[in-house]
Amino acid sequence: MSTNQGSANWNGGLKSGSGSISTLSGALKDIPYSFTKRFEGETGLNPEELIGAAHASCFSMALWRCRLGGVVQFPEKAGALARVFHRVGCRADGSYFGCLVIEVRQGQL
């Protein structure tokens, strides 16, 4: 089994800083991301978008596998859409936590 890997760097403060995302394969290299891209809707790549694309690609392949196995009949082209919601909260002691909610369904953008 192959090993896949990605990396990210961050410089500066949480809201004023910026970072970059790269993959070992080179498909992504120093792609910028920031607080505003992640949490305030600024256009540009963000980690949650990558997670959504990864989940959608796996789900699409699983749908195709079901079709080939004869379990379920799907059209010739199978696709999936993943929506990723990032939730951040604050605990009583002042520490923060975050979680992702991922919704995957059949369909395309």
C-alpha positions as CSV (number, residue, x, y, z in Angstrom):
1,M,0.0,0.0,0.0
2,S,1.3,3.4,-0.9
3,T,1.7,6.2,1.6
4,N,0.2,9.6,0.8
5,Q,1.0,12.7,2.7
6,G,0.2,16.4,2.9
7,S,1.7,19.2,4.8
8,A,0.7,22.7,6.0
9,N,2.6,25.7,7.3
10,W,1.3,28.6,9.3
11,N,3.0,32.0,10.0
12,G,1.7,34.8,12.2
13,G,-1.3,35.2,14.4
14,L,-4.6,33.3,14.0
15,K,-6.6,36.1,12.2
16,S,-3.7,38.1,10.7
17,G,-1.5,35.2,9.7
18,S,-1.5,32.9,6.6
19,G,-0.4,29.5,5.6
20,S,0.2,27.2,2.7
21,I,-0.8,23.6,1.9
22,S,1.3,21.1,-0.1
23,T,1.1,17.4,-1.0
24,L,3.9,14.9,-1.4
25,S,2.8,14.2,-5.0
26,G,3.2,17.9,-6.0
27,A,-0.4,18.2,-7.1
28,L,-0.7,21.0,-4.5
29,K,2.4,23.1,-3.8
30,D,2.4,26.0,-1.5
31,I,-1.3,26.8,-2.0
32,P,-2.2,29.7,0.3
33,Y,-4.9,29.6,3.0
34,S,-5.9,32.0,5.7
35,F,-8.4,32.6,8.5
36,T,-10.7,34.5,6.2
37,K,-10.7,31.7,3.6
38,R,-11.5,29.1,6.3
39,F,-14.1,31.0,8.4
40,E,-15.3,34.1,6.6
41,G,-16.1,33.0,3.1
42,E,-13.2,34.6,1.3
43,T,-12.6,32.9,-2.1
44,G,-9.8,30.4,-2.2
45,L,-8.8,26.9,-1.1
46,N,-9.2,25.8,2.5
47,P,-8.6,22.6,4.4
48,E,-12.3,21.7,4.7
49,E,-12.7,22.0,1.0
50,L,-9.9,19.4,0.5
51,I,-11.5,17.1,3.1
52,G,-14.8,17.4,1.2
53,A,-13.2,16.6,-2.1
54,A,-11.4,13.6,-0.6
55,H,-14.6,12.2,0.9
56,A,-16.6,12.8,-2.3
57,S,-14.0,11.0,-4.4
58,C,-14.0,7.9,-2.0
59,F,-17.8,7.9,-2.0
60,S,-18.0,8.1,-5.8
61,M,-15.7,5.1,-6.1
62,A,-17.8,3.2,-3.6
63,L,-20.9,3.9,-5.7
64,W,-19.1,2.7,-8.8
65,R,-18.1,-0.5,-6.9
66,C,-21.8,-1.1,-5.9
67,R,-22.7,-0.7,-9.6
68,L,-20.1,-3.1,-10.8
69,G,-21.0,-5.6,-8.1
70,G,-24.6,-5.6,-9.2
71,V,-25.8,-4.6,-5.7
72,V,-27.4,-1.3,-6.9
73,Q,-28.0,0.0,-10.4
74,F,-26.6,3.5,-11.0
75,P,-26.2,5.4,-14.2
76,E,-22.9,5.1,-16.2
77,K,-21.6,8.2,-14.4
78,A,-21.6,8.2,-10.6
79,G,-20.7,11.3,-8.5
80,A,-20.9,12.5,-4.9
81,L,-21.1,15.8,-3.2
82,A,-19.5,16.3,0.3
83,R,-20.3,19.3,2.4
84,V,-18.0,20.0,5.3
85,F,-19.1,22.1,8.3
86,H,-16.5,23.4,10.7
87,R,-17.7,24.0,14.3
88,V,-15.6,25.8,16.9
89,G,-16.6,26.2,20.5
90,C,-15.2,27.4,23.8
91,R,-15.2,25.3,26.9
92,A,-15.9,26.7,30.4
93,D,-12.1,26.7,31.2
94,G,-11.5,29.0,28.2
95,S,-10.0,26.3,25.9
96,Y,-11.3,25.9,22.4
97,F,-12.3,22.8,20.5
98,G,-13.3,22.1,16.9
99,C,-15.0,19.4,15.0
100,L,-16.0,18.7,11.5
101,V,-19.4,17.6,10.3
102,I,-19.3,15.9,6.9
103,E,-22.4,15.2,4.8
104,V,-21.9,13.1,1.8
105,R,-24.6,12.3,-0.8
106,Q,-24.9,11.1,-4.4
107,G,-24.8,14.0,-6.8
108,Q,-22.4,16.6,-8.2
109,L,-21.6,20.3,-7.9
